[in-house]
Amino acid sequence: MTDQTPDAVAQRVRQFIAENFFVSDLSSLADDASLITGGVVDSTGLLEVIAFLESEYGISIVDQEMIPDNLETVGRISAFVGRKRRSAAA
């Protein structure tokens, strides 16, 4: 089973982005750096990230959750995955 700690989720998300998108500077993947305004991920790429999260962590992300508060940065993605997993377990 995939490690579910927030740090592990952030690291796995960072790895996925680095492997699937052109990242010239890995420091651009800091936890608080915007993936969208930073040019790392575009709107189509965000759909790829969502598909990855659903597959990797067994969560379902509905349209209303596809907002910057949940998906704009590696840190927000990690926190969002944690919330989704906790609510699914409840």
Buried (B, 14 or more C-beta within 10 A) or exposed (E): EEEEEEEEBBBBBBEBBBEEBEBEEEEBBBBEBBBBEBEBBEEEBBEBBBEBBEEBBEBEBEEEBEEEEBBBBBBBBBBBBBEBBEEEEE
